[in-house]
Amino acid sequence: MSAIPVADDILGPDVAVLSLTEVAQQIGLSVNKVRQLLRDGHLLAVRRDGDLMVPADFLVDGQAVKGLTGLLTVLSDAGFSRTEMLRWLYEADESLPGTTPVNALRTNHGTEVKRRAQAMAF
């Protein structure tokens, strides 16, 4: 079994995070399946107090935010590390609806967020 890639915990203390058990309960999968999602790059995790944690903003209505997986793939293909992806997702951008890429994703503006990520790749 391969190690789970982890981003540096660059999140502010005000950003809610969920344990892998909490993520599994919310999306209706086993903890092992959540670990596989992390290994496959469908979600990002940070290590906080020794435990793997996923930003709560990545889930809505019992599933990953629409467009998150594709966006993470675009950022990975552009050469972003997991930490750089996380930083970009939470970086303030007043020109986006929701003020950060992750909030724009949560408010169904994923196309614009993905377009911007694709433009950074070139």
Backbone bond lengths (Angstrom), bond angles and torsions (degrees), N, CA, C in turn:
res aa  C-N    CA-C-N  psi(-1)  N-CA   C-N-CA  omega(-1)  CA-C   N-CA-C  phi
1 M - - - 1.444 - - 1.526 108.26 -
2 S 1.329 116.69 130.97 1.460 120.14 -177.97 1.522 110.89 -81.74
3 A 1.318 113.82 157.29 1.460 119.96 179.72 1.524 110.02 -69.87
4 I 1.312 115.12 150.47 1.458 120.64 178.33 1.519 108.26 -84.64
5 P 1.343 117.27 122.76 1.467 119.09 177.10 1.529 109.75 -68.52
6 V 1.309 115.77 137.35 1.456 121.34 -175.55 1.524 109.15 -127.56
7 A 1.326 116.37 137.90 1.456 121.94 174.44 1.525 109.04 -83.32
8 D 1.325 116.55 152.08 1.461 120.07 171.99 1.525 108.17 -62.70
9 D 1.308 117.12 146.24 1.465 120.98 -179.20 1.523 109.45 -79.88
10 I 1.325 115.02 83.87 1.469 121.30 178.90 1.530 110.73 -96.76
11 L 1.326 116.01 4.04 1.460 120.77 -178.94 1.517 110.88 -72.79
12 G 1.294 115.11 143.55 1.452 119.60 175.78 1.515 110.58 -69.51
13 P 1.324 116.83 160.68 1.471 120.20 -179.40 1.528 112.83 -64.89
14 D 1.333 117.26 -16.76 1.457 121.16 180.00 1.528 113.08 -84.69
15 V 1.345 117.43 -8.06 1.460 120.83 179.33 1.530 108.75 -84.75
16 A 1.324 115.33 118.35 1.470 120.85 -179.22 1.524 110.02 -70.53
17 V 1.312 115.40 138.90 1.467 121.45 176.58 1.523 109.33 -127.13
18 L 1.325 114.83 156.07 1.457 121.73 -179.04 1.518 109.62 -121.91
19 S 1.314 116.39 143.41 1.458 120.36 174.06 1.531 107.84 -70.56
20 L 1.325 116.15 164.81 1.460 119.25 178.45 1.523 111.17 -62.86
21 T 1.322 116.97 -32.79 1.465 120.81 176.65 1.525 110.49 -63.93
22 E 1.329 116.60 -43.70 1.467 120.45 178.75 1.524 111.19 -65.02
23 V 1.343 116.83 -40.48 1.465 120.15 177.21 1.521 109.36 -61.63
24 A 1.329 116.73 -46.73 1.459 121.11 -179.44 1.527 111.19 -58.22
25 Q 1.325 116.89 -42.86 1.465 120.63 179.71 1.524 110.82 -64.66
26 Q 1.326 117.16 -41.05 1.462 120.17 -177.53 1.521 112.63 -68.63
27 I 1.332 117.68 -37.59 1.461 119.43 -176.46 1.528 113.03 -99.09
28 G 1.323 116.81 -0.84 1.451 120.61 174.51 1.521 114.87 72.80
29 L 1.322 116.37 33.84 1.462 121.87 176.72 1.517 109.59 -123.96
30 S 1.312 116.06 168.31 1.457 119.72 175.45 1.535 109.32 -76.96
31 V 1.312 115.83 161.98 1.462 120.71 176.99 1.531 109.47 -61.48
32 N 1.322 117.81 -36.55 1.464 120.47 177.85 1.525 111.62 -62.22
33 K 1.324 117.74 -37.95 1.472 121.16 177.48 1.532 109.96 -67.31
34 V 1.331 117.21 -37.09 1.470 120.42 177.37 1.529 109.27 -64.92
35 R 1.322 116.78 -41.35 1.465 120.32 176.48 1.534 110.38 -60.06
36 Q 1.328 116.64 -38.83 1.467 120.20 178.13 1.526 110.79 -66.39
37 L 1.323 117.88 -38.83 1.466 121.18 176.11 1.536 110.61 -59.48
38 L 1.323 115.82 -39.62 1.470 120.58 178.05 1.526 110.44 -67.27
39 R 1.320 117.36 -44.82 1.476 120.84 179.16 1.521 111.12 -62.10
40 D 1.338 116.50 -37.45 1.459 121.44 -177.52 1.528 112.97 -81.02
41 G 1.328 117.45 -4.26 1.462 120.73 178.49 1.511 114.79 81.30
42 H 1.326 117.71 19.09 1.460 121.19 178.53 1.522 112.03 -84.64
43 L 1.318 116.09 -19.27 1.461 123.57 176.24 1.521 107.72 -139.87
44 L 1.322 116.08 163.13 1.467 122.24 174.20 1.516 109.08 -116.66
45 A 1.316 115.45 148.31 1.464 120.63 177.26 1.516 109.53 -134.17
46 V 1.320 114.23 155.03 1.464 121.92 172.31 1.525 106.74 -121.65
47 R 1.307 115.68 161.64 1.461 119.67 175.39 1.529 106.76 -104.15
48 R 1.329 115.48 119.10 1.464 121.13 -179.83 1.520 107.50 -127.14
49 D 1.314 115.47 123.34 1.468 121.54 -177.67 1.531 111.30 53.43
50 G 1.324 115.99 36.73 1.454 121.44 177.02 1.518 115.64 84.49
51 D 1.328 117.90 -7.15 1.463 121.51 -177.81 1.521 111.25 -109.02
52 L 1.329 116.71 145.93 1.457 121.02 174.27 1.518 108.87 -74.04
53 M 1.319 115.74 131.94 1.455 121.72 -178.31 1.529 109.14 -134.23
54 V 1.319 116.15 143.86 1.460 123.23 179.03 1.532 107.42 -114.27
55 P 1.340 117.47 133.48 1.465 118.31 177.07 1.534 111.04 -56.55
56 A 1.301 116.68 131.61 1.466 121.85 179.86 1.528 110.97 -61.36
57 D 1.325 116.98 -26.37 1.467 120.97 179.53 1.521 112.78 -62.91
58 F 1.326 117.82 -16.41 1.461 121.43 -177.91 1.526 112.54 -80.39
59 L 1.330 117.12 -8.02 1.463 120.92 -179.09 1.519 110.58 -121.14
60 V 1.317 114.96 143.32 1.459 120.89 174.34 1.529 107.83 -150.93
61 D 1.305 116.14 134.74 1.467 122.24 178.04 1.524 112.88 51.08
62 G 1.318 117.40 43.56 1.447 121.70 174.38 1.517 116.00 75.35
63 Q 1.320 117.51 20.39 1.458 120.14 176.90 1.524 110.23 -154.77
64 A 1.324 114.88 167.25 1.465 119.04 176.61 1.525 108.49 -64.19
65 V 1.315 116.25 146.37 1.459 121.47 178.95 1.524 109.23 -55.91
66 K 1.316 116.39 134.35 1.460 121.90 -179.80 1.534 109.67 -56.34
67 G 1.310 115.80 128.70 1.456 121.35 177.31 1.515 114.92 91.85
68 L 1.332 117.57 -11.38 1.467 119.90 -177.04 1.521 111.99 -62.89
69 T 1.316 117.27 -47.40 1.462 120.52 -177.22 1.522 111.06 -60.33
70 G 1.319 117.08 -45.90 1.470 120.69 178.88 1.518 111.72 -63.64
71 L 1.316 116.56 -39.72 1.460 120.85 178.63 1.524 111.10 -64.01
72 L 1.324 116.95 -42.99 1.463 120.11 178.47 1.524 110.48 -62.78
73 T 1.318 117.36 -35.82 1.468 121.05 177.00 1.520 110.75 -65.12
74 V 1.326 116.85 -44.13 1.471 121.01 178.48 1.523 110.12 -60.91
75 L 1.314 117.09 -45.89 1.467 120.62 -179.43 1.526 111.04 -65.33
76 S 1.318 116.99 -39.41 1.467 120.62 177.66 1.522 110.64 -64.20
77 D 1.322 116.56 -43.97 1.461 120.97 178.52 1.528 111.85 -63.43
78 A 1.331 116.24 -26.88 1.473 121.32 178.49 1.523 111.41 -81.64
79 G 1.331 116.84 -1.39 1.459 120.54 176.95 1.516 115.24 92.94
80 F 1.318 117.53 10.20 1.462 120.86 179.18 1.524 109.75 -72.30
81 S 1.313 116.84 138.05 1.462 120.99 170.84 1.521 107.48 -77.69
82 R 1.304 117.74 168.01 1.464 120.76 178.42 1.532 110.95 -60.24
83 T 1.318 116.73 -38.89 1.465 120.27 178.57 1.525 110.66 -65.63
84 E 1.321 117.22 -42.53 1.472 120.48 178.41 1.524 110.98 -64.21
85 M 1.336 117.26 -37.64 1.469 120.59 176.58 1.522 110.48 -60.51
86 L 1.311 115.69 -47.76 1.455 120.87 -178.59 1.525 110.84 -62.63
87 R 1.314 116.20 -44.20 1.467 120.45 178.53 1.528 109.99 -59.53
88 W 1.333 117.45 -45.89 1.465 121.53 -178.69 1.528 110.62 -63.78
89 L 1.325 117.25 -41.65 1.458 120.61 -178.85 1.529 112.85 -62.42
90 Y 1.327 116.58 -30.30 1.464 120.61 -176.76 1.533 113.43 -105.22
91 E 1.319 117.13 4.15 1.462 120.79 -179.81 1.525 109.78 -76.43
92 A 1.319 116.69 131.24 1.463 121.20 -179.07 1.526 110.54 -63.09
93 D 1.326 115.55 134.91 1.464 122.78 176.71 1.518 106.86 -145.85
94 E 1.308 115.08 96.56 1.463 120.91 -175.29 1.529 112.98 -63.44
95 S 1.334 117.88 -16.42 1.460 120.03 179.87 1.530 112.09 -80.96
96 L 1.315 117.20 -7.97 1.460 121.44 177.77 1.521 110.82 -97.46
97 P 1.321 117.02 143.52 1.460 118.47 171.73 1.531 108.15 -65.34
98 G 1.294 117.61 123.65 1.459 121.08 -179.55 1.516 112.96 102.49
99 T 1.289 118.74 -8.01 1.473 128.40 173.93 1.527 116.51 71.44
100 T 1.328 119.76 -15.46 1.463 121.76 172.55 1.529 107.05 -137.17
101 P 1.331 117.85 154.42 1.463 118.73 178.06 1.534 113.41 -55.73
102 V 1.331 117.98 -40.83 1.466 118.76 -179.03 1.525 111.08 -65.47
103 N 1.324 118.23 -37.71 1.465 119.99 177.85 1.522 111.32 -71.08
104 A 1.329 116.94 -34.44 1.467 120.06 175.89 1.529 110.01 -63.70
105 L 1.329 117.28 -41.38 1.467 120.23 175.98 1.519 110.60 -59.04
106 R 1.314 115.98 -43.86 1.470 120.96 -177.11 1.523 112.37 -66.43
107 T 1.338 117.00 -20.85 1.466 120.43 -179.60 1.526 111.14 -106.89
108 N 1.332 115.74 28.37 1.464 122.87 174.15 1.528 114.35 62.80
109 H 1.316 116.81 37.78 1.463 122.19 174.03 1.528 110.11 -115.03
110 G 1.319 114.98 34.43 1.457 121.23 -176.09 1.511 114.05 -62.46
111 T 1.324 117.79 -33.53 1.465 120.42 -179.43 1.514 110.53 -61.64
112 E 1.313 117.56 -44.02 1.465 121.14 179.62 1.527 110.96 -66.21
113 V 1.317 116.91 -41.15 1.464 120.89 179.53 1.528 109.83 -63.63
114 K 1.314 116.76 -45.93 1.462 120.50 -179.63 1.528 111.03 -65.22
115 R 1.322 117.45 -37.92 1.464 121.40 177.57 1.522 110.50 -59.92
116 R 1.311 116.65 -43.52 1.463 120.66 178.87 1.518 111.73 -66.00
117 A 1.328 116.55 -38.90 1.463 120.07 178.25 1.525 110.09 -65.61
118 Q 1.310 118.00 -40.60 1.459 121.88 178.60 1.519 110.47 -64.26
119 A 1.323 117.44 -38.77 1.472 120.88 -179.85 1.522 111.03 -65.79
120 M 1.327 117.61 -31.84 1.474 120.67 179.24 1.522 111.18 -70.02
121 A 1.329 116.79 -22.48 1.453 120.80 -176.68 1.535 112.44 -73.16
122 F 1.318 116.59 -14.32 1.476 119.28 -177.20 1.499 112.83 -111.90
